Amino acid sequence: MRPLSLVAVGIALVVLDFRTESVDLVPDPIGWVLIGIGAGWLGLTAARWLAWAVAALSVSDLFLPFRYVHPGPTGNLVPTSRNTSDAHLVYLPVHGWQLAGMTAAMVLGAVTLWMILGPLARRAADAGDEAGARRMRLAAAALVFLWAVPFLVTVVAAVVHDHAVYDAVWNDGENYLGMIGTVAAGYAVWLIARARNASWALRPQQWVAARWDLGGQGRSTSQ
C-alpha cells in the first residue's frame, strides 16, 4: 500500500464517528496509527512519533458518558432504563481529564498532519509538480483551519462560558461547524488519495549492494 493511502484512510477513520451507546466503532487510535505508519514510510520520523502519541491521547474519545432518559410527568427528561418503551439515549458532557485528552489529541493531531503535508508540498514543488504541491497545501489548510480549529474554538467557548464542561456530540449547539469540518476533512482525504502514486509521495529508495556486485553499484529496493 502507498504511504499516502495509509494517511488518507487514517484521517477518514479519525474524522468519522459511529457510536452505539458510548463506544466509537471507528476508533481514532487506529486511524492515528495508520497515519504514523504512513509518515514513517515517507521518512518523516518526527511526524510518525507524534502520530503515535496522538493515538494514545485519542483513547480519551473512545468512550463517551451517556444515559437513557424519558419524559417525566412535567415534561422534563428523567433517567430511566434502556428497556423502557419511550427511553432514548443522550450523551453527557465531558470534562476534566477526558476533555483535556480530547483537546490535546486535536492540537497535536493538527500539528502532525501539518508536519506530514507541509514537507510533501515542498517535495512536490522540488519535483516540479506544482499541482501536487498545491493539493498538499490545500489539504493541510482544510484539516487545520476548517476541521481542527473549529473544534478548538468550541472547546475554548465551553471552558470560558460553561465551566469547562463540553458537549462532545453536539458541540454546544455549534454542530454545523462540525459538519463543515467533516466536509473539509473529506475534501482533504480526496486530495491526499489523488497524490498517492506521485513519485515524491512514495517510500524512499535505498541502494542495497548485491554480493556479486564488486563495483558497489548495488540495486534499488523499497524499504
C-alpha positions as a Python dict, from the first residue, in 0.01 Angstrom:
ca = {
    (1, 'M'): (0, 0, 0),
    (2, 'R'): (117, 354, -76),
    (3, 'P'): (211, 579, 220),
    (4, 'L'): (-49, 840, 130),
    (5, 'S'): (-315, 569, 103),
    (6, 'L'): (-249, 488, 469),
    (7, 'V'): (-257, 856, 562),
    (8, 'A'): (-586, 912, 378),
    (9, 'V'): (-752, 607, 534),
    (10, 'G'): (-621, 707, 876),
    (11, 'I'): (-763, 1058, 851),
    (12, 'A'): (-1100, 917, 743),
    (13, 'L'): (-1106, 687, 1047),
    (14, 'V'): (-1022, 977, 1278),
    (15, 'V'): (-1284, 1211, 1134),
    (16, 'L'): (-1572, 964, 1122),
    (17, 'D'): (-1755, 863, 1440),
    (18, 'F'): (-2004, 579, 1451),
    (19, 'R'): (-2126, 511, 1801),
    (20, 'T'): (-2353, 255, 1958),
    (21, 'E'): (-2421, 389, 2303),
    (22, 'S'): (-2083, 518, 2424),
    (23, 'V'): (-1837, 326, 2207),
    (24, 'D'): (-1694, 466, 1885),
    (25, 'L'): (-1688, 173, 1641),
    (26, 'V'): (-1442, 363, 1419),
    (27, 'P'): (-1165, 409, 1678),
    (28, 'D'): (-945, 716, 1636),
    (29, 'P'): (-632, 540, 1772),
    (30, 'I'): (-634, 301, 1475),
    (31, 'G'): (-652, 597, 1237),
    (32, 'W'): (-356, 769, 1402),
    (33, 'V'): (-150, 450, 1398),
    (34, 'L'): (-209, 425, 1021),
    (35, 'I'): (-111, 790, 981),
    (36, 'G'): (204, 722, 1183),
    (37, 'I'): (296, 423, 968),
    (38, 'G'): (243, 628, 653),
    (39, 'A'): (461, 909, 790),
    (40, 'G'): (733, 658, 875),
    (41, 'W'): (724, 516, 523),
    (42, 'L'): (768, 870, 392),
    (43, 'G'): (1076, 916, 610),
    (44, 'L'): (902, 1171, 834),
    (45, 'T'): (1024, 1032, 1166),
    (46, 'A'): (914, 1317, 1392),
    (47, 'A'): (562, 1309, 1246),
    (48, 'R'): (549, 932, 1293),
    (49, 'W'): (631, 951, 1664),
    (50, 'L'): (390, 1238, 1716),
    (51, 'A'): (111, 1046, 1540),
    (52, 'W'): (160, 754, 1776),
    (53, 'A'): (149, 989, 2075),
    (54, 'V'): (-179, 1127, 1938),
    (55, 'A'): (-306, 770, 1904),
    (56, 'A'): (-259, 727, 2279),
    (57, 'L'): (-425, 1060, 2359),
    (58, 'S'): (-721, 988, 2130),
    (59, 'V'): (-826, 699, 2353),
    (60, 'S'): (-999, 976, 2551),
    (61, 'D'): (-1259, 1000, 2272),
    (62, 'L'): (-1325, 625, 2251),
    (63, 'F'): (-1596, 620, 2520),
    (64, 'L'): (-1843, 899, 2596),
    (65, 'P'): (-2062, 916, 2908),
    (66, 'F'): (-2432, 858, 2840),
    (67, 'R'): (-2763, 770, 2996),
    (68, 'Y'): (-3116, 678, 2893),
    (69, 'V'): (-3395, 924, 2969),
    (70, 'H'): (-3768, 956, 2911),
    (71, 'P'): (-4021, 1238, 2958),
    (72, 'G'): (-4127, 1286, 3319),
    (73, 'P'): (-4470, 1394, 3448),
    (74, 'T'): (-4390, 1761, 3393),
    (75, 'G'): (-4229, 1708, 3053),
    (76, 'N'): (-3873, 1720, 3179),
    (77, 'L'): (-3638, 1434, 3096),
    (78, 'V'): (-3565, 1191, 3377),
    (79, 'P'): (-3322, 897, 3384),
    (80, 'T'): (-3468, 557, 3304),
    (81, 'S'): (-3357, 210, 3200),
    (82, 'R'): (-3268, 112, 2847),
    (83, 'N'): (-3569, -118, 2821),
    (84, 'T'): (-3829, 150, 2884),
    (85, 'S'): (-4052, 191, 2580),
    (86, 'D'): (-4004, 567, 2545),
    (87, 'A'): (-3637, 574, 2650),
    (88, 'H'): (-3385, 745, 2432),
    (89, 'L'): (-3011, 787, 2457),
    (90, 'V'): (-2847, 1118, 2548),
    (91, 'Y'): (-2477, 1187, 2576),
    (92, 'L'): (-2346, 1365, 2882),
    (93, 'P'): (-2094, 1650, 2860),
    (94, 'V'): (-1727, 1566, 2910),
    (95, 'H'): (-1488, 1746, 3142),
    (96, 'G'): (-1167, 1705, 3335),
    (97, 'W'): (-903, 1462, 3207),
    (98, 'Q'): (-1124, 1342, 2922),
    (99, 'L'): (-1175, 1691, 2782),
    (100, 'A'): (-804, 1766, 2828),
    (101, 'G'): (-711, 1447, 2642),
    (102, 'M'): (-950, 1519, 2354),
    (103, 'T'): (-818, 1874, 2323),
    (104, 'A'): (-454, 1767, 2334),
    (105, 'A'): (-522, 1499, 2073),
    (106, 'M'): (-676, 1754, 1838),
    (107, 'V'): (-396, 2010, 1883),
    (108, 'L'): (-115, 1759, 1837),
    (109, 'G'): (-308, 1584, 1561),
    (110, 'A'): (-328, 1908, 1362),
    (111, 'V'): (46, 1960, 1415),
    (112, 'T'): (113, 1604, 1298),
    (113, 'L'): (-83, 1646, 977),
    (114, 'W'): (89, 1979, 908),
    (115, 'M'): (427, 1806, 962),
    (116, 'I'): (331, 1544, 702),
    (117, 'L'): (162, 1756, 437),
    (118, 'G'): (397, 2056, 458),
    (119, 'P'): (712, 1857, 369),
    (120, 'L'): (520, 1671, 99),
    (121, 'A'): (421, 2003, -58),
    (122, 'R'): (789, 2104, -63),
    (123, 'R'): (889, 1771, -215),
    (124, 'A'): (625, 1811, -484),
    (125, 'A'): (745, 2164, -560),
    (126, 'D'): (1108, 2047, -579),
    (127, 'A'): (998, 1776, -822),
    (128, 'G'): (827, 2034, -1042),
    (129, 'D'): (477, 1912, -955),
    (130, 'E'): (312, 2242, -873),
    (131, 'A'): (-38, 2089, -889),
    (132, 'G'): (65, 1825, -634),
    (133, 'A'): (221, 2089, -409),
    (134, 'R'): (-99, 2293, -426),
    (135, 'R'): (-309, 1989, -335),
    (136, 'M'): (-95, 1919, -28),
    (137, 'R'): (-121, 2281, 86),
    (138, 'L'): (-498, 2280, 37),
    (139, 'A'): (-531, 1953, 229),
    (140, 'A'): (-322, 2090, 517),
    (141, 'A'): (-524, 2413, 529),
    (142, 'A'): (-857, 2225, 521),
    (143, 'L'): (-757, 1989, 802),
    (144, 'V'): (-607, 2253, 1029),
    (145, 'F'): (-827, 2557, 975),
    (146, 'L'): (-1165, 2400, 888),
    (147, 'W'): (-1154, 2078, 1091),
    (148, 'A'): (-926, 2125, 1392),
    (149, 'V'): (-964, 2497, 1466),
    (150, 'P'): (-1349, 2499, 1486),
    (151, 'F'): (-1334, 2211, 1736),
    (152, 'L'): (-1084, 2401, 1948),
    (153, 'V'): (-1295, 2717, 1933),
    (154, 'T'): (-1597, 2528, 2072),
    (155, 'V'): (-1382, 2378, 2348),
    (156, 'V'): (-1250, 2721, 2448),
    (157, 'A'): (-1607, 2854, 2449),
    (158, 'A'): (-1713, 2568, 2677),
    (159, 'V'): (-1424, 2632, 2915),
    (160, 'V'): (-1498, 3005, 2933),
    (161, 'H'): (-1878, 3000, 2942),
    (162, 'D'): (-1984, 2650, 3057),
    (163, 'H'): (-1750, 2584, 3349),
    (164, 'A'): (-1517, 2361, 3141),
    (165, 'V'): (-1798, 2119, 3054),
    (166, 'Y'): (-1815, 2027, 2685),
    (167, 'D'): (-2084, 1864, 2473),
    (168, 'A'): (-1870, 1631, 2260),
    (169, 'V'): (-2156, 1525, 2030),
    (170, 'W'): (-2344, 1846, 1952),
    (171, 'N'): (-2056, 2088, 2013),
    (172, 'D'): (-2270, 2302, 2243),
    (173, 'G'): (-2519, 2366, 1963),
    (174, 'E'): (-2249, 2453, 1712),
    (175, 'N'): (-2273, 2119, 1533),
    (176, 'Y'): (-2289, 2297, 1196),
    (177, 'L'): (-1923, 2386, 1244),
    (178, 'G'): (-1857, 2017, 1293),
    (179, 'M'): (-2039, 1938, 969),
    (180, 'I'): (-1824, 2193, 783),
    (181, 'G'): (-1514, 2037, 936),
    (182, 'T'): (-1621, 1688, 827),
    (183, 'V'): (-1677, 1805, 469),
    (184, 'A'): (-1340, 1984, 468),
    (185, 'A'): (-1165, 1675, 603),
    (186, 'G'): (-1333, 1462, 337),
    (187, 'Y'): (-1203, 1701, 72),
    (188, 'A'): (-852, 1675, 222),
    (189, 'V'): (-872, 1294, 217),
    (190, 'W'): (-965, 1308, -151),
    (191, 'L'): (-674, 1540, -230),
    (192, 'I'): (-429, 1318, -42),
    (193, 'A'): (-558, 1000, -208),
    (194, 'R'): (-520, 1160, -551),
    (195, 'A'): (-149, 1212, -487),
    (196, 'R'): (-78, 862, -360),
    (197, 'N'): (106, 749, -677),
    (198, 'A'): (317, 1063, -725),
    (199, 'S'): (692, 998, -730),
    (200, 'W'): (752, 1241, -441),
    (201, 'A'): (495, 1059, -224),
    (202, 'L'): (641, 708, -248),
    (203, 'R'): (856, 527, 5),
    (204, 'P'): (1223, 630, -8),
    (205, 'Q'): (1451, 412, -217),
    (206, 'Q'): (1765, 257, -72),
    (207, 'W'): (2063, 120, -259),
    (208, 'V'): (2149, -233, -145),
    (209, 'A'): (2475, -380, -269),
    (210, 'A'): (2439, -731, -409),
    (211, 'R'): (2702, -987, -308),
    (212, 'W'): (2818, -1026, -667),
    (213, 'D'): (2832, -653, -726),
    (214, 'L'): (3201, -589, -675),
    (215, 'G'): (3168, -249, -833),
    (216, 'G'): (2947, -134, -546),
    (217, 'Q'): (2669, 0, -769),
    (218, 'G'): (2406, -208, -597),
    (219, 'R'): (2038, -231, -672),
    (220, 'S'): (1745, -17, -570),
    (221, 'T'): (1477, -164, -343),
    (222, 'S'): (1189, -19, -148),
    (223, 'Q'): (1215, -6, 226),
}
